[in-house]
Amino acid sequence: MTRQMPAVMPIVVAVLATVILGGLFSVAQGNDNLVLPVLGILSVMSLLTPYLVPVLWTWALLMGRPHLWVLVGAGLWLVAGWVMMPGEVTWPMTTHVVSGLVAGIGLMLRWKPGVILLLLAVVSLPIVLWSLEQVPLDELFEAQKVQALEARRELLMAGTRAGEEPPSLELEEQMLDDLFQTVHRLTPGAVAVALVLQAAVTFGLVWLLVRVLGLSSVLRGFPVFVRWRLPFAVVWVLAAGVGLMILPLPWWPAAGLNLVMVVTTMLAVQGAALQWHLGAANVPKLLRLFFMFMAGLLFLPLVVLGLADQWMDFRKLDSEEPSGSDRIGLDTGGNDDDSASDADDDDS
């Protein structure tokens, strides 16, 4: 592919874009008097930044030369962020930069998709834990409980006659305590699911970037979405989680519930891939997306599809690849037949 820009330009663009985005967030956090349109724009940018910044740095690594300058650019961002911005802006942005570099390095070195996804999730883990430390869940739950009880008390007092005793809220308080305790126990699983989903979205955008850049050879050997499935071992992990849930021991049921939450989410992704495959022949892509969205709202149908696919092999992947190389993270190598790879990409 003929470059239309200096080799160092992608690196410069990535550094400048990261500094600008970080500076805008710093301004927003330090000024409570911003007008509504500005706040709206910054809110949209805050939603896109976790995905835009990694894609920029993957682009810089794949297209920029020399590669050492990409690391120098990342160092320049870290210095600029450390000097000019607060830590609550610098560290999340740095995490996104590292995610882009990890994705780019994984693509260039032909790492397995499962390895790249795992590393992307691990890179984001420290900043998620740091965020939970900055806003403790116990304090957040207590504040929400106070607000909910106050709203309930005002509602009941509106129907109380003068001289009557104020209504008791012991039952409501106990229900909220039980609810928050359950949510607190599910926090590890929710964090794991969020990390996996963010890693998957980031990897998907990076994969799309590579296709747009015409570097399809980098993706050779990667299973396309309609052919992705999890190792069969996840069935045993799911069974272990269900078993832990019924143990009459402290904390083990909560651990099992977290495990089931993570595994069922991953099976739902496999179910989405199967649903996309089953509708590939006769259903337009927009309609397939609509069906997937509706099934995702219910969640359970996609989980059932993914779990059934572990045994039924609806896509006949085992008969095509006896080695099981289409299972996520277990692909054994590249595919030398470019035409076959392009055909699979068309199906996706």
Buried (B, 14 or more C-beta within 10 A) or exposed (E): EEEEEEEBBBBBBBBEBBBEBBBBBBBBEEEEEEEEEEEEEBEEBBEEBBBBBBBBBBBBBBBBEEBEBBEEBBEBBBEBBEEEBBEBBBBBBBBBBBBBBBBBBBBBEBBBBBBBBBBBBEBBEEBBEBEEEEEEEEEEBEEEBEEBBEEBBEEBEEEEEEEEEEBEBEEBBEEBEEBBEEEEBBEBBBBBBBBBBBBBBBBEBBBEBBEEBEBBEBBBBBBBBBBBBBBEEBBEBBEBBBEBBEEEEEEBBBBBBBBBBBBBBBBBBBBBBBBBBBBBEEBEEEEBEEBBEEBBEEEEBBBBBBBBBBEEEEBEBEEEBEEBBBBBBBBEEEBEEEEEBEEBBEEB
